[in-house]
Each structure stands twice: as C-alpha cells, then as structure tokens.
C-alpha cells in the first residue's frame, strides 16, 4: 500500500457570524458498534469555510441540538426516532440556514493569541434553492393557468 501526502499549506477560513447557508458535507455516527455521538461537517455555501459540530447522545443539550437539526433537515417531530444507520446518510447534501456565532478559546497558542471558533447556535430552516429549474417553472405556470379557469 502506498500513502500519498498532500503537504500543501491550506488556508484556514473562519465561517462568518450571523445567518449563513450551510451545506452538510459529511455526517458520521461513532463508534460503529454502539454509536454515542453524531459528527456533522457543514460548509458555508458563500465562503467555503467549514464548521464541525458534534452531538453527544448522552448529553441533554447535545441531544436537543441534534433534535433541532433533524427537525429542520429531515422533518422529524417530537418523539420520532433517529436511525443511526439510515438517517445519518439522509443529512448529507441538505442546505440549512443556521445562526453562526464565534467563541474564543481559552488556551493560548504559542504566539500568545487565542483561537476563535465558529459554532452553530441555532438551525433555522432549510435553505430555499434559488434556481428551481425550467421543469418546475413550467409546472408552476401550468398550475397557475389551470387555477384561473
């Protein structure tokens, strides 16, 4: 087996604060035998900045935040059950309007500065697609003509 390194310096982008459209690019539950957390990677659709969130199944606040994410992204309701095998995959590709906030780390770097982290405070709603496509436009026009009759 060969391992190829990519040692190219990558520029870190901090996701801006405020209401942002974030696309879920990766979702995993771990450990595989008996999962106890969901890890989700979001990508800001405008800047390309990445936000990682972990939802701990054994923590009430983490479970509530995960429930709100699933309510918005998957349409789940109170008392619905999240299937770690099937539902995790359904999260990938969803675009969600989220409120992003910054928090400052407590451990100083070597240069004495403190890191800043982007966190999702609230999942608001599914993002509406701007380009709805020609077929949908034709379908909407056909339906609106039929409504006038």
C-alpha positions in Angstrom: 0.0 0.0 0.0 1.2 3.5 -0.9 0.3 6.6 1.1 0.5 9.9 -0.8 1.0 13.0 1.2 -0.5 16.4 0.4 1.7 18.8 2.4 0.4 21.9 0.5 -0.4 24.7 3.0 -4.1 25.1 3.3 -5.6 28.5 4.3 -8.0 28.3 7.2 -11.3 30.1 6.7 -13.4 31.1 9.7 -17.1 30.9 9.0 -18.5 34.5 9.4 -21.0 35.1 12.2 -24.7 35.6 11.5 -27.3 33.8 9.5 -25.5 31.6 7.0 -26.5 28.9 4.5 -24.5 25.8 5.4 -24.5 22.6 3.4 -23.9 19.3 5.3 -21.0 17.7 3.5 -20.4 14.8 5.9 -22.2 13.1 8.7 -21.0 10.1 10.8 -22.1 8.4 14.0 -19.3 6.8 16.1 -18.3 4.4 17.4 -19.6 2.0 14.8 -20.7 -0.8 17.3 -22.9 1.3 19.6 -22.9 5.0 18.5 -22.9 7.7 21.2 -22.3 10.8 19.0 -23.1 12.3 15.7 -20.4 14.4 14.0 -21.5 16.7 11.2 -19.4 18.8 8.8 -21.0 21.9 7.4 -19.7 24.0 4.6 -20.6 27.7 4.2 -22.0 28.0 0.6 -20.6 31.5 0.2 -17.1 31.4 1.6 -16.3 27.7 1.6 -15.5 27.8 5.4 -16.1 24.6 7.3 -17.9 24.2 10.7 -17.7 20.9 12.5 -20.4 20.0 15.1 -20.6 17.1 17.5 -23.8 16.0 19.1 -23.4 13.7 22.1 -26.3 11.3 22.7 -25.5 11.2 26.4 -25.8 14.9 26.9 -29.3 16.5 27.1 -28.1 19.8 25.4 -26.3 17.9 22.6 -29.3 15.7 22.1 -31.7 18.6 21.9 -29.4 20.5 19.4 -29.3 17.3 17.3 -33.1 17.0 17.5 -33.5 20.6 16.2 -31.1 19.8 13.4 -33.1 16.7 12.5 -36.3 18.6 12.8 -35.2 21.2 10.2 -33.1 18.9 7.9 -35.3 15.7 8.0 -38.7 17.0 9.1 -38.6 14.9 12.3 -41.1 15.6 15.0 -41.1 15.2 18.8 -40.8 11.5 19.9 -39.6 10.4 16.4 -36.6 8.1 16.4 -33.3 8.7 14.6 -31.9 5.6 13.0 -28.1 6.0 13.1 -27.7 3.7 10.1 -30.2 5.2 7.7 -31.0 8.7 8.8 -27.3 9.8 9.1 -26.9 9.4 5.4 -30.0 11.5 4.7 -28.4 14.6 6.3 -25.6 14.8 3.7 -26.4 17.4 1.0 -29.0 19.3 3.0 -28.6 23.1 2.9 -29.7 24.8 6.1 -30.0 28.4 7.3 -28.1 28.5 10.6 -27.1 31.2 13.1 -23.3 31.0 13.5 -21.6 32.6 16.5 -17.9 32.9 17.4 -16.4 31.9 20.7 -12.8 32.5 21.8 -10.7 29.6 23.0 -9.3 29.5 26.5 -5.8 28.0 25.7 -3.3 30.4 24.2 -1.3 29.4 21.1 2.5 29.5 21.0 2.3 33.2 19.9 0.1 34.1 22.8 -3.1 34.7 20.8 -6.3 32.8 21.4 -8.1 30.8 18.7 -11.6 31.7 17.6 -14.1 29.0 16.8 -17.3 29.2 14.7 -20.3 27.4 16.3 -23.8 26.8 15.2 -26.1 28.4 17.8 -29.4 27.6 16.0 -30.7 25.7 13.0 -33.4 27.9 11.5 -34.8 26.4 8.3 -34.0 24.5 5.1 -32.5 26.9 2.6 -34.6 27.5 -0.4 -33.0 26.8 -3.7 -32.6 29.9 -5.9 -32.5 28.0 -9.2 -35.7 26.0 -9.2 -35.2 24.7 -12.7 -37.0 25.0 -16.0 -39.3 22.0 -15.4 -40.5 23.4 -12.1 -41.1 26.8 -13.7 -43.2 25.3 -16.5 -45.1 23.2 -13.9 -45.8 26.3 -11.8 -47.0 28.2 -14.8 -49.2 25.3 -15.9 -50.7 25.1 -12.4 -51.4 28.8 -12.2 -53.1 28.8 -15.6 -55.3 25.9 -14.5 -56.2 27.8 -11.3 -57.6 30.7 -13.3 -60.1 28.5 -15.2 
